[in-house]
Amino acid sequence: MIGRLFASLPMLTLLPTPIGNLSDISFRTLRTFEDAQLIFCEDTRVTGQLLRHLEARFDFTRPQVPLVSFNEYNGKQRIETYAEAIKTQRTVFVSDAGMPAISDPGQLLVAFCQKEKIPYDVVPGPSAVTTLYAASGFESGRFCFEAFLPHKGAERQKKLEAIMKRSIDTVVYESPHRLIKLLEEICALDADRELFLAKELSKMYQHYYRDSVKMLYEMLSKETIRGEWGVVIRGKTVTENAALNTNDIERMDLPPKIKAKLLSRLTGESVKTLYERLGKKER
């Protein structure tokens, strides 16, 4: 058990950076950057450019401290090398854009601080996933975040089929050269499924789209696709009969594992989640 976490001043701070518009930077983020003694970043070139832009546009003095790359490939090694520095110096971690530790290696630093009882903090700020879902207008208020899908092959197909079976909405990110492919794949599974697409969130060419996947494919396949995209896939509508069927299955005199598998086929939820839920009900 991790137990009670820290109330003292943080040694590590995870800083959010704008997902597009520089004016989204917070005063607290600027001051934390200025006080930093060590800066970890996904890409030193991206962070270096960001700091130069911030210095040019705001009341901000760029810190003259090392920028150290920290990514999914070298994160564990960096922690071993800089363990003592993280414990004794005011350390900052930033991803290329948005909120650190969501679909990026910042999670490794958080876990290290928890294990070593090093005070840490997360400054709130820009987050593409919450911005995207808020903009969708989908009413359920419940979503699953999948980040980027596998690029190709059976793994991608399996993941997408599981998403399309879910009764809750799903948020994914997609690159411009794979967006049309994604629309084709969803169309093959359910051409009438409603999607929300956001292009270049918070940037100059930001644009929102909401329609059936069939209509979006017809419209966007004729255009040159550029920029980064976020996609919200509406959850599968559970019909009244299907809802009754789930209740029927739960009342059956069957082992919980069998019930969980049947319910998973019906609702798209994971067998593990359903098995745990059934176990709590039967206690």
SVG drawing of the C-alpha trace seen along z (x, -y; Angstrom):
<svg xmlns="http://www.w3.org/2000/svg" viewBox="-37 -40 60 63">
<polyline fill="none" stroke="black" stroke-width="0.4" points="0.0,0.0 1.3,-3.5 -0.6,-4.9 -0.7,-8.6 1.0,-10.8 2.8,-14.0 1.9,-17.4 5.4,-19.0 6.8,-21.1 7.3,-19.0 10.6,-18.1 9.0,-16.9 6.3,-18.8 4.5,-17.7 3.7,-20.7 1.0,-20.9 1.9,-22.8 -0.5,-24.2 -1.9,-21.7 -1.9,-24.5 -2.5,-28.0 0.4,-29.5 -2.0,-31.8 -3.3,-28.7 -0.1,-28.6 -0.8,-29.3 1.0,-31.8 1.8,-28.9 3.4,-26.9 5.6,-29.9 6.8,-30.4 7.5,-26.7 9.6,-26.6 11.6,-29.6 12.4,-27.9 13.3,-24.5 16.8,-23.1 16.3,-20.1 13.8,-19.7 12.8,-16.3 11.0,-16.4 9.8,-14.0 11.7,-15.9 14.3,-18.5 13.9,-20.3 10.1,-20.7 10.5,-22.0 13.4,-24.2 11.3,-25.9 8.4,-26.2 10.6,-28.0 11.9,-30.4 8.4,-31.3 7.2,-31.8 10.2,-34.1 9.4,-36.2 5.7,-36.6 5.3,-36.7 6.8,-38.0 9.0,-34.9 12.8,-34.2 13.9,-31.0 15.7,-28.8 19.3,-28.1 19.2,-24.5 19.7,-21.2 16.9,-19.8 17.1,-16.1 15.1,-13.8 12.8,-11.4 10.6,-9.2 9.2,-5.7 12.5,-4.3 14.9,-5.8 12.7,-6.6 13.7,-3.8 17.4,-4.4 17.0,-8.2 15.5,-7.5 18.5,-5.3 20.9,-8.0 19.1,-11.0 17.6,-9.3 19.6,-11.5 18.9,-14.7 15.2,-14.0 15.4,-13.6 17.3,-16.8 16.6,-19.2 13.5,-21.0 12.6,-18.8 10.1,-19.4 8.6,-17.0 6.7,-18.1 5.4,-16.2 5.4,-17.6 1.9,-19.0 -1.0,-18.8 -1.2,-17.0 1.8,-14.9 1.4,-11.2 -1.6,-10.6 -0.5,-8.4 3.1,-9.4 6.1,-8.3 5.5,-10.8 3.8,-8.0 7.2,-6.4 8.3,-9.5 5.1,-9.6 5.5,-5.9 9.2,-6.4 8.3,-9.4 5.5,-7.3 7.9,-4.4 10.7,-6.6 8.3,-8.9 9.5,-12.0 7.1,-14.9 5.5,-15.6 2.8,-17.7 0.7,-18.0 -0.2,-21.4 -3.7,-21.3 -4.0,-22.6 -4.6,-21.7 -5.8,-18.2 -6.8,-17.1 -9.0,-14.2 -11.2,-16.2 -11.4,-19.1 -12.3,-16.8 -15.1,-15.1 -16.5,-18.3 -16.7,-19.6 -18.5,-16.5 -21.8,-17.3 -22.4,-13.6 -24.8,-13.4 -23.7,-10.3 -20.8,-11.9 -19.0,-8.5 -16.1,-7.6 -13.2,-5.3 -9.8,-6.8 -7.8,-4.6 -5.2,-7.1 -3.8,-5.8 -5.0,-2.5 -2.5,0.1 -1.4,-1.0 -2.3,2.1 -3.1,5.8 -5.2,8.1 -4.4,6.2 -6.0,3.0 -9.0,4.8 -9.6,6.6 -9.3,3.4 -11.7,1.5 -14.3,4.3 -14.2,4.2 -14.7,0.5 -17.7,0.7 -19.3,3.2 -19.1,0.9 -22.1,-0.9 -20.0,-3.9 -18.3,-6.4 -14.7,-6.0 -12.0,-8.7 -9.1,-8.0 -6.4,-10.1 -5.5,-9.6 -2.8,-10.9 -3.8,-12.6 -2.6,-9.8 -4.7,-7.2 -7.9,-9.2 -9.6,-8.0 -8.6,-4.4 -10.2,-4.7 -13.4,-6.0 -13.4,-3.1 -12.9,-0.6 -15.7,-2.0 -18.0,-2.2 -17.5,1.5 -18.6,2.3 -21.5,-0.2 -22.0,-2.8 -24.6,-4.6 -22.6,-5.0 -22.3,-8.7 -18.9,-10.2 -17.4,-13.5 -14.2,-14.6 -11.9,-17.5 -9.1,-18.8 -6.2,-20.7 -7.6,-21.4 -7.1,-25.0 -5.0,-25.9 -5.7,-28.3 -7.3,-25.7 -9.4,-24.0 -12.6,-22.5 -15.4,-20.3 -17.4,-17.6 -20.4,-15.6 -22.3,-13.1 -22.7,-9.4 -19.4,-7.8 -20.9,-7.2 -21.5,-10.9 -18.1,-11.9 -16.3,-9.4 -18.1,-10.7 -17.2,-14.3 -13.6,-13.9 -12.4,-11.4 -12.6,-14.1 -10.4,-16.5 -6.7,-16.6 -6.3,-15.6 -3.8,-17.5 -3.2,-18.1 -3.8,-16.0 -7.3,-14.6 -9.3,-13.5 -12.2,-11.1 -15.2,-10.4 -17.0,-7.2 -20.5,-7.1 -21.2,-4.0 -23.4,-1.2 -27.1,-1.8 -28.4,0.9 -32.0,1.7 -34.7,2.4 -34.7,6.1 -30.9,6.2 -31.2,4.6 -33.8,7.2 -31.5,9.9 -28.6,8.7 -30.9,8.9 -32.0,12.4 -28.4,13.5 -27.5,12.1 -30.4,14.1 -29.3,17.3 -28.0,20.1 -24.6,20.1 -21.0,19.6 -20.0,15.9 -17.3,16.5 -19.8,17.8 -22.2,15.0 -19.4,12.5 -18.5,13.9 -22.1,13.8 -22.6,10.3 -19.3,9.2 -20.6,10.5 -23.8,8.5 -22.5,5.2 -18.9,5.0 -17.5,4.5 -14.5,6.5 -15.0,10.0 -12.7,9.0 -14.7,5.9 -18.0,7.8 -16.7,10.8 -15.6,8.4 -18.9,6.7 -20.9,9.9 -18.6,11.1 -19.5,8.0 -23.2,8.5 -23.1,12.1 -21.2,11.5"/>
</svg>
